[in-house]
Structures are given as structure tokens and as C-alpha cells.
Amino acid sequence: MQIPQMSSVHDCLPFFQPAPGNRVGRSCRRTFLGRIAGLASIAMHLPLAGCIVPAGTSGEVDLVWGRRGLSDGRFQKPRAIAIDPDDQLYIVDTTGRIQVFNADGQFLRGWKTPDATNGRPTGLEVDAASGRLLVADTHYFQLLSYSLDGTLIESETLGGTQGTGAGEFSFITDAVRDTSGNYYTGEYSDVDRIQKFSAEGKFLMQWGSTGAHPGQFVRPQSLAIDRQDRLWVADSCNHRIQVFDARGTEARLVRVWGEFGHQPGQLYYPYGITLGENEDCLYVCEYGNDRIQKFDLHGRSLQVWGRPGHAAGELFQPWGVVRDSRGRLHVLDSNNHRVQRVWL
């Protein structure tokens, strides 16, 4: 793997960082409808070139929905979120249920993964080209493929055998497909690596190992693919982002940035990532810092939203973030058992 010369990107302009909230404060578990103005004033937009602000008030929460429970439309610690071209949200929780909602939180349909006794999936991705929902069935060492109506396509399952060999999985975390239909999967535990498979599911290559050097990983939790087929990796326990070009016969490291911390520009367990519409910015969901950060593609922090707590505009160990066709972010507020919708 080729590793370029890296330069520091931690010269971000200072901006307001709110004091942490109280995790054990008053719980807010009612469903909120309509606009909730002014509750996310902790966010500040830095008008830097190259990142387009959506047509809403930056940092404004306009919908909070969901509550704890086992019935349709409720959640038990949701662990992953994906979105399709029709702005339908796919959410899996710790019961192994996959529920589908419209962008306003209305329940549409749902189903369960084959088994969740050993643990639940921690990664979801909609592949629009094939009309498939990819499910990283983490504790069963396999990648499941569903049609968007919930039909399991067993012939498209990858893995299923625990191990560190080619085509085997430890704890698989996420999967994406490139413009040629190739799969990229992340995994951790016995080995921290990325594997690449052909559109037919044939193993092609792998890279990475456990460690903190560029090109190594400690729990690559979330993946994203851009229009140039570069792979973006949330290297969660290294508190950083890595970008690779793996179109050839080996993976080339394009960029790496991030470091542990609580200040703007720093990261604390980045668990979810999604690219902006024009791929000129990256949104990062931080499980440890209870916030969303918006970065330019070189790691410069543009905006911070969220803080610990239970009220609207506050988060409790969020796991994921997706962006809809109108530019709104849907944040999986996991330990509050809900979703928040915000403009950033």
C-alpha cells in the first residue's frame, strides 16, 4: 500500500464549544412534530468556500421522533441507519428489527434479521444501483442482502464463516458498493481490515491490520464511497478518518486526518459518516462526543452541532447520520431511542 506524505490539518479556526450537558438530566421521550426553533444554537456555521449550506436555518432541529419500545415505530437502542433515493429511512435496533420510515418518521414497514441471539447488526447501507439494502450482520460474520421491500436474497450473502482468511469475517461493521458493483466491507476484533469483493461476491483483496499507523485500523466502523470510487473509513477507535483509492490491484492511502479530543476538529469515536450532496464536505457522527461535525474534505472543521443530553438538539451516544435529498441530516440518537432531523 502506498502512503503519501501527510501534513497537519489541525489549524481550524476557533469557534464556540458548549459546555457538556448533564447525561442524567430530565428525560425527553415525547414525540415532537413540526419545527423546534432555536434549540440548537450551539451550532455555528463558518462560511468557508466549498461546502454548500442547505436551504434551512443552519443548526435548526425541525423534527424529533421515536421513543423506547418494541412495537412498530419504536426503538430499542437503534444501531444503524440508511436512506434510499426516495428518502425512506432504514433503521436497525438491538432487537434485530429493521424498520422503514418516511422522512417525517412515519412507520412504513419492517422485518427481522434471521437471528439476533448472538447480537445485532451494526451497519446498514442502501445500494441504489441494485436496489439492495446491505446489512452488516456483525455477530453472525456475514453481509446480508435484502430487496428494499424486505426480501432476503440468500444467494447474495457474503461470508458466514468466522475467521481471518480471505472472504471470512470477524465482526463485520459496514459495507458499501462502488460504481462497478464491487463490495467493500469493514471488520474488527480478530483483525481490523477492509476486504474488497467483486460484484459476484468473489474475494479480490484486503488491506489493513490492527494499529495506529496510516493504513491500519482499530474498529473501522463506518464506510462511504464517493463518485470517484474512493473509500472513506471512520477509523473509530483511532479517532480519525482515512481515505483510500482501491480501484487497482492494491489500496492506496489518499488522506488521513483526525485525532482524539473534544474540541472542534478533534474526534471521539466517530461511528457514522456521510458525504455532502456535492461531495465537498463530510458529516461525522461522534459516539463519544455526542455531536455531529461537518468537515471539509481535508479535515477542517466547519460546524459542530449537538451536546450531551435528552432534550431536542441534544444527543446520547449517537451511532449514525444520513443526508436526504433536501439536505437535511437524520441523526440516529441511539441511547435516546429516537431520530433527530437537522439542517447543517
C-alpha positions as CSV (number, residue, x, y, z in Angstrom):
1,M,0.0,0.0,0.0
2,Q,1.4,3.4,-1.0
3,I,1.3,6.0,1.8
4,P,1.7,9.7,0.9
5,Q,3.4,12.4,2.9
6,M,0.8,13.7,5.4
7,S,0.5,17.2,6.7
8,S,-1.2,18.5,9.8
9,V,-4.8,19.7,9.4
10,H,-5.4,20.8,13.0
11,D,-5.2,24.5,12.4
12,C,-9.0,25.0,12.5
13,L,-10.4,28.5,13.2
14,P,-11.7,28.7,16.9
15,F,-15.4,28.8,17.5
16,F,-17.8,28.3,20.3
17,Q,-17.7,24.9,22.1
18,P,-20.6,24.5,24.5
19,A,-20.1,23.1,28.0
20,P,-21.1,19.4,28.2
21,G,-24.7,18.8,29.4
22,N,-25.8,16.5,32.1
23,R,-26.5,13.0,30.9
24,V,-28.7,12.2,33.8
25,G,-30.9,15.3,33.4
26,R,-34.6,15.3,32.7
27,S,-35.5,12.8,30.0
28,C,-37.4,13.9,27.0
29,R,-39.2,11.0,25.4
30,R,-42.3,12.5,23.8
31,T,-42.6,12.7,20.0
32,F,-42.0,16.2,18.7
33,L,-43.7,17.3,15.5
34,G,-43.2,20.5,13.5
35,R,-40.4,22.9,13.8
36,I,-38.4,23.5,17.1
37,A,-36.7,26.7,16.5
38,G,-33.6,27.9,18.4
39,L,-32.9,24.7,20.3
40,A,-29.6,24.1,18.5
41,S,-27.9,27.5,18.9
42,I,-24.8,25.6,19.9
43,A,-24.1,25.2,16.3
44,M,-22.0,27.8,14.4
45,H,-21.6,27.9,10.7
46,L,-18.2,29.0,9.3
47,P,-18.9,30.4,5.8
48,L,-15.9,28.7,4.2
49,A,-15.8,28.1,0.4
50,G,-16.6,24.7,-1.0
51,C,-19.4,23.5,1.3
52,I,-23.0,24.4,0.4
53,V,-25.4,25.1,3.2
54,P,-28.9,23.6,2.7
55,A,-31.9,25.8,2.3
56,G,-32.8,25.8,6.0
57,T,-31.6,27.6,9.1
58,S,-28.2,26.1,9.9
59,G,-28.2,24.1,13.1
60,E,-32.0,24.1,13.3
61,V,-33.8,21.0,14.6
62,D,-37.1,20.7,12.8
63,L,-38.2,17.2,13.9
64,V,-37.6,14.8,16.7
65,W,-39.3,11.5,16.7
66,G,-39.3,8.0,18.2
67,R,-39.3,6.5,21.7
68,R,-38.3,3.4,23.5
69,G,-40.3,0.3,22.9
70,L,-40.9,-2.9,20.9
71,S,-43.9,-2.0,18.9
72,D,-43.8,-0.7,15.3
73,G,-42.3,2.7,15.2
74,R,-40.4,2.4,18.5
75,F,-36.8,1.6,19.1
76,Q,-34.6,-0.4,21.5
77,K,-31.2,1.3,21.1
78,P,-31.1,1.7,17.3
79,R,-27.6,0.9,15.9
80,A,-27.5,1.8,12.2
81,I,-29.4,4.0,9.7
82,A,-29.5,4.1,5.9
83,I,-31.5,6.1,3.4
84,D,-32.8,5.3,-0.1
85,P,-33.3,7.6,-3.2
86,D,-37.0,8.1,-2.1
87,D,-35.8,9.4,1.3
88,Q,-37.0,6.3,3.1
89,L,-35.1,5.6,6.3
90,Y,-34.0,2.1,7.2
91,I,-33.1,1.6,10.9
92,V,-32.0,-1.5,12.8
93,D,-32.0,-1.7,16.6
94,T,-30.8,-4.2,19.2
95,T,-33.7,-6.5,18.7
96,G,-32.6,-7.2,15.2
97,R,-35.6,-5.5,13.7
98,I,-35.2,-3.4,10.5
99,Q,-37.9,-0.7,10.3
100,V,-38.6,1.6,7.4
101,F,-39.9,5.1,7.8
102,N,-40.6,8.1,5.6
103,A,-38.5,11.3,6.1
104,D,-41.1,12.5,8.7
105,G,-40.8,9.4,10.9
106,Q,-44.0,7.6,9.7
107,F,-43.6,3.9,10.0
108,L,-44.0,2.1,6.6
109,R,-42.9,-1.5,7.0
110,G,-40.5,-3.7,8.9
111,W,-38.9,-7.2,9.3
112,K,-36.4,-9.0,11.4
113,T,-33.0,-10.4,10.5
114,P,-32.8,-14.2,10.6
115,D,-31.3,-14.3,14.1
116,A,-30.2,-11.8,16.7
117,T,-29.5,-14.1,19.6
118,N,-25.7,-13.5,19.4
119,G,-26.0,-9.8,18.7
120,R,-27.4,-7.2,16.3
121,P,-26.3,-5.7,13.0
122,T,-24.3,-2.5,13.3
123,G,-24.2,-1.4,9.7
124,L,-26.8,-0.6,7.0
125,E,-26.3,0.8,3.5
126,V,-28.7,1.2,0.6
127,D,-27.1,0.4,-2.8
128,A,-29.3,2.5,-5.1
129,A,-27.9,0.9,-8.3
130,S,-29.0,-2.6,-7.4
131,G,-32.0,-1.7,-5.2
132,R,-30.5,-3.6,-2.2
133,L,-30.2,-3.0,1.5
134,L,-26.8,-4.2,2.7
135,V,-26.9,-5.4,6.3
136,A,-23.6,-6.0,8.2
137,D,-24.8,-8.9,10.4
138,T,-22.0,-8.3,12.8
139,H,-22.3,-11.1,15.2
140,Y,-23.0,-13.7,12.5
141,F,-20.0,-12.8,10.5
142,Q,-21.9,-12.2,7.3
143,L,-23.2,-9.5,4.9
144,L,-26.9,-9.9,4.2
145,S,-28.6,-8.5,1.1
146,Y,-32.3,-7.5,1.0
147,S,-34.5,-6.1,-1.6
148,L,-36.0,-2.8,-0.3
149,D,-39.3,-4.5,0.5
150,G,-37.5,-6.7,3.0
151,T,-37.0,-9.9,1.0
152,L,-33.7,-11.6,1.9
153,I,-31.7,-12.5,-1.2
154,E,-29.8,-15.5,0.2
155,S,-27.8,-16.0,-3.0
156,E,-26.1,-12.6,-2.4
157,T,-25.0,-13.3,1.2
158,L,-21.3,-12.8,1.7
159,G,-19.3,-14.5,4.4
160,G,-21.0,-16.6,7.2
161,T,-17.7,-18.1,8.5
162,Q,-15.9,-16.6,11.4
163,G,-12.2,-16.2,10.7
164,T,-9.4,-14.1,9.4
165,G,-8.9,-15.7,6.0
166,A,-9.9,-14.2,2.6
167,G,-13.6,-13.9,2.4
168,E,-14.1,-14.7,6.1
169,F,-15.2,-12.2,8.7
170,S,-14.6,-11.3,12.3
171,F,-17.2,-8.7,13.4
172,I,-18.3,-7.0,10.2
173,T,-19.2,-3.4,10.7
174,D,-20.4,-1.9,7.4
175,A,-20.4,-2.4,3.6
176,V,-20.7,-0.2,0.5
177,R,-20.5,-0.8,-3.3
178,D,-18.7,1.2,-5.9
179,T,-19.8,2.2,-9.4
180,S,-18.7,-1.3,-10.8
181,G,-20.7,-3.1,-8.1
182,N,-17.7,-4.2,-6.1
183,Y,-18.2,-4.6,-2.3
184,Y,-16.1,-3.1,0.4
185,T,-16.5,-4.4,3.9
186,G,-15.0,-3.3,7.3
187,E,-14.4,-5.6,10.3
188,Y,-12.8,-5.6,13.7
189,S,-11.9,-7.9,16.6
190,D,-9.6,-10.7,15.5
191,V,-8.5,-8.5,12.6
192,D,-9.1,-4.8,11.7
193,R,-9.2,-4.6,7.9
194,I,-11.1,-3.8,4.7
195,Q,-11.9,-6.5,2.2
196,K,-13.0,-6.0,-1.4
197,F,-15.2,-8.4,-3.3
198,S,-16.4,-8.4,-6.9
199,A,-20.0,-7.8,-7.9
200,E,-20.5,-11.5,-7.9
201,G,-19.1,-11.9,-4.4
202,K,-15.6,-13.2,-5.3
203,F,-12.8,-12.1,-2.9
204,L,-10.4,-9.6,-4.6
205,M,-8.1,-8.2,-2.0
206,Q,-7.7,-6.9,1.6
207,W,-5.7,-4.4,3.4
208,G,-5.1,-3.0,6.9
209,S,-4.2,-4.5,10.2
210,T,-4.7,-3.6,13.9
211,G,-2.7,-0.5,14.8
212,A,-2.5,3.3,14.7
213,H,-0.2,3.8,11.7
214,P,-1.6,5.2,8.5
215,G,-3.4,2.4,6.7
216,Q,-4.0,0.5,9.9
217,F,-7.3,0.4,11.8
218,V,-8.9,-0.1,15.2
219,R,-12.6,-0.7,14.5
220,P,-13.3,0.7,11.1
221,Q,-17.0,1.2,11.9
222,S,-18.5,3.1,9.0
223,L,-17.7,3.3,5.3
224,A,-18.7,5.7,2.5
225,I,-17.9,5.7,-1.2
226,D,-17.7,8.8,-3.3
227,R,-18.3,9.3,-7.1
228,Q,-14.6,8.7,-7.8
229,D,-14.9,5.3,-6.0
230,R,-12.6,6.4,-3.2
231,L,-13.4,4.7,0.1
232,W,-13.9,6.8,3.2
233,V,-13.4,5.0,6.5
234,A,-14.4,6.1,10.0
235,D,-11.4,4.6,11.9
236,S,-13.4,4.8,15.1
237,C,-11.0,3.8,17.9
238,N,-8.2,5.7,16.3
239,H,-10.5,8.7,16.3
240,R,-9.7,9.6,12.7
241,I,-10.8,9.4,9.0
242,Q,-8.9,7.6,6.3
243,V,-9.5,7.7,2.6
244,F,-8.3,5.1,0.1
245,D,-8.2,4.6,-3.7
246,A,-8.6,0.8,-4.2
247,R,-9.6,0.8,-7.8
248,G,-6.4,-1.0,-8.9
249,T,-4.7,-4.1,-7.5
250,E,-3.8,-2.6,-4.2
251,A,-5.2,0.1,-1.9
252,R,-3.5,3.5,-2.0
253,L,-3.9,5.8,1.0
254,V,-5.1,9.2,-0.2
255,R,-5.6,11.0,3.0
256,V,-5.8,10.6,6.8
257,W,-6.8,13.2,9.4
258,G,-8.2,13.4,12.9
259,E,-7.1,13.0,16.5
260,F,-8.6,12.2,19.8
261,G,-10.2,15.1,21.6
262,H,-13.3,17.2,22.4
263,Q,-12.5,20.4,20.6
264,P,-13.7,21.4,17.1
265,G,-11.7,19.5,14.6
266,Q,-10.9,16.6,17.0
267,L,-12.9,13.3,17.2
268,Y,-14.0,10.9,19.9
269,Y,-15.3,7.6,18.5
270,P,-16.6,8.6,15.0
271,Y,-19.2,5.9,14.4
272,G,-21.1,7.2,11.4
273,I,-20.1,9.2,8.3
274,T,-21.9,10.6,5.2
275,L,-20.7,12.8,2.4
276,G,-22.5,16.0,1.4
277,E,-24.6,16.1,-1.8
278,N,-21.8,17.6,-3.9
279,E,-19.1,15.6,-2.0
280,D,-17.5,18.8,-0.9
281,C,-17.9,18.1,2.8
282,L,-18.2,15.1,5.3
283,Y,-20.6,14.8,8.2
284,V,-19.2,12.8,11.1
285,C,-21.3,11.3,13.9
286,E,-19.3,11.1,17.1
287,Y,-20.5,8.5,19.6
288,G,-18.1,9.7,22.3
289,N,-18.7,13.5,21.9
290,D,-22.4,13.3,21.4
291,R,-22.3,15.5,18.4
292,I,-22.2,15.9,14.6
293,Q,-19.2,17.6,13.0
294,K,-19.1,18.9,9.5
295,F,-15.7,18.9,7.8
296,D,-14.2,19.9,4.5
297,L,-12.5,17.1,2.7
298,H,-9.1,17.8,4.2
299,G,-10.3,17.7,7.8
300,R,-11.0,21.3,8.6
301,S,-14.0,21.6,11.0
302,L,-16.7,23.8,9.5
303,Q,-19.5,23.3,12.0
304,V,-20.4,21.5,15.2
305,W,-24.0,20.5,16.3
306,G,-25.2,18.7,19.4
307,R,-24.2,18.2,23.0
308,P,-24.9,15.5,25.7
309,G,-28.4,15.3,26.9
310,H,-32.0,14.3,26.3
311,A,-33.7,17.5,25.0
312,A,-34.1,18.4,21.3
313,G,-30.8,19.3,19.9
314,E,-29.0,17.1,22.5
315,L,-27.7,13.5,21.9
316,F,-26.9,10.4,23.9
317,Q,-24.3,8.2,22.2
318,P,-25.5,8.6,18.6
319,W,-24.5,5.9,16.1
320,G,-25.3,7.2,12.6
321,V,-26.2,10.0,10.3
322,V,-27.6,10.2,6.8
323,R,-28.5,13.1,4.5
324,D,-31.7,13.3,2.5
325,S,-32.5,14.8,-0.9
326,R,-33.4,18.1,0.6
327,G,-30.1,18.5,2.5
328,R,-31.5,17.6,6.0
329,L,-29.5,15.3,8.3
330,H,-31.2,12.5,10.1
331,V,-29.3,11.6,13.2
332,L,-29.6,8.3,15.0
333,D,-29.8,9.3,18.6
334,S,-29.3,5.8,19.8
335,N,-29.5,5.8,23.6
336,N,-32.4,8.3,23.5
337,H,-34.1,5.8,21.2
338,R,-35.0,8.3,18.6
339,V,-34.1,10.2,15.4
340,Q,-33.5,14.0,15.1
341,R,-33.7,15.9,11.9
342,V,-31.5,18.9,11.5
343,W,-30.2,21.4,8.9
344,L,-26.4,21.7,8.8
